[in-house]
Amino acid sequence: MIMGFGAGTLLSAVAYELVPQTTLKEGVDIGVAFLLGALVYYVADRVVDSGGGADRQQIGGTGAERGSGAAMFLGALLDGVPEAFILGIGLALGGSVSIAFIAAVFVSNIPQGVAGTSSLQAAGYPGSRIFWMWTALTVTCAIVAALGFLLAEYVHAQGLHAAAFAGGAVLTMLANSMMPEAFEHGGRTVGLVTVLGFLLAGALTLVP
């Protein structure tokens, strides 16, 4: 249920923060950047999955024994990079990041972290190693956010394109992993919870 709620908040972030109607009016190149972000994530996700990271968001951890810890780590990093990147861009272009986007990233990462941890435990990784893997991932995402900040600061014209690129990657991640996993374990009620997450995050965009 939490994963479905988180998916709804991220959907709202894509619609209201990353690729709103005002951004689409900038031209066809915004659509190209959005599609390119989706394609890059899709290809990278296929590579990670083939290396043993397919179970990184599996809530129950079933089948994770076949997975690779390194691939799961790379997969979790792949899921987090677009969010971290756009946080940096938002800080550079607007001076702040909206409450809605912060809430979306925070809520959506709770089930991702639980699923990734259970998968790594099922693969036989000790708790201390899992802790340091997540710590390394957090530091890496912070570095990516800093790169997003620098990119937007020195190439202002590309800020909207970078946001669209990240939006395409996030939407593909939601459709390929988070939403199917949430439905598998939560059933049809997840649809209602997803709508609730979308509505709440959308309402937060109205907060100054």
N, C-alpha and C positions, 0 to 999 in steps of 0.2 A: 504493500500500500504506500509506503514511504517512497519507494522507487517510482511508482506511478505519479505521486504528488510532485516529486522532483522533476520528472519528465515534463509535467505540465508547466512548472515554473520556467524550465529552460525553453520550452516552446514559446512562452510569453516573452522571454528575453530575446529570442530570435526575431519575433514579430515586432516588438516595440523598441528594442534597443539596437540590435545588430542590423536588421534589414527592414526598417519601417517604410511606409509609403513614400515619405519624403526622400529617402535614400534611393528608392527605385526610380524616382523621377530624374535622377542624375544622368541616366542614360543606359544603353545596352551593356556597356562595359561593367556596370554593377552586377548585372545578371551573369555575365561571363565569370566574374570573380566569385560569385556565389556557387556556380556550377563547378568551377575549378577547385574550390575548397572541398566540395562534396567528393569530387573525383580523387583528389589527393588523399583524403581520409579513407575512402573506399579501398584504394590500392594499398595504402600503408596498413590498413586493418587486415586485409587479406594476407599480407606478408607476415604480420604478427601472428595471425591465427594459424597459418601453416607451420610456424615455428613453435607452436605449443601454447599460445596465449588466448585461445578461443574461449576458455572457461573463466576469464578474469572477472566477469560480472555475473557469474552463476551463483545465485543466492545459496543454494544447498551445498555447493561444492562437489556435487556428484560428477564423477568423471575427471576431476581435476588431477587425479593421480597420474594421468597421462600428460599433463601439462608441463611446460617449462617455466620455472620461476622467473628466469630472465625475460622470457617472452611475455609473461603476465605483467611484469614490471614495465616493459616497453609499451604494452597495450594500455596500461593505466596512465602512463605518461602521455600516450597518444590521445587518450580521452580528455586529459586535463590541459594540454597545450593550447587548444583554441580558446578556452575560457581564460587562461592566464594571459594569453597574448592580447585579448581584447580588453582585459582589465588595465593593462599598461597603456594601451592606446586611448582608452577612456580618460585616464588620468592626464595624459599629455594634451589631448584636444579640448577637454571640458574642464579640467582642473579638479574633477571629482568623478566618482563612479556612483551611479544611481543605486538607491536602496533596493530597487527591484532586481537589478542584476546581481548584486551581492547576495540577496536572499535566494535567487535561483541557483547560483553556483553552490552556496552553502548547503541548501536542502538536497540538491541532486547528488552531492558528493558523499552524503551520509550512507545511502545504500550502496553506492559504488565502492566505498571503503570497506563496508561490511562484507560485500560479496567478494572483493579482491582478497581480503584477509582470510576468509573461510576457504577460498580456493587454494591459497598458498599453504594454509594449514593442512588441507587435504593432500597437497603435493608433498608433504613431509618437511616443510620448512619450520625451524624452531621460532618461538615467539620473538626472541631478541633480534634474529635476522630480519624477520618481517618488519619489526619496528624501525630498524635502520634503513630498510628499503623504502618505507613510506617517508621517512625523514629525508632521504636523498631525493625522492620524488617531489616533496614539498619545496626543497631548496631549488631544484631544477625548474619547477614552475615559477618560482620567484624570479629566477634569472630570465626566463622567457617573458615574464611580465615586464621586466626592466628593458628587454630588447624591444618589446612592443612600444614602450614609452619612448625610447630613443628613435625608433623608426617613425613614429607619428610626429615627433618633435622636429625632425629634420626633413621629413617628406610629408608635409601637411596635406597635400593634394591626394595622397594615397590612403589617408585615414579611413575614408568611407569604403574604399575597395578592400582594405584589410579587414574591416568589420564584416563586410559581405562574405569574404573568404572564410572567416572564422564561423560565420553563421551557417554557411553550407556544410562545414565540417561538423558542427554541433548537431544540426538537424539530421545528418546521415547517421551519426552515432546514436541518436535517440531512436531512429527508425530501425536500425540494425541490431541494437543490443538492449538498451534500457527498457523500451516499451514492450518488446516481445517477452523479456524475462519477467517484467512486472505482471503481464497478463497470464503467463504460465503459472505463476504461484499465487496470484491474487484473484484471478477470474474476472468476470465481467464488471464487478464493482470497481475495479481499477480504472475503468473508463470514467466513472463519475468523479473519482478522486483526482484523476488527471485534469479534468475540467476545473475542479476546485483549485488546484495548484495554478493553473493558467489564469483563472480569475483573480486570485489573490495577488499574484505577481503583477498582473496587469493593473490592478488597483494601486499597487505600490509605485507605479510609474507616475502617478498623480502627486506623489509626495515630493515637495521641493527638495 
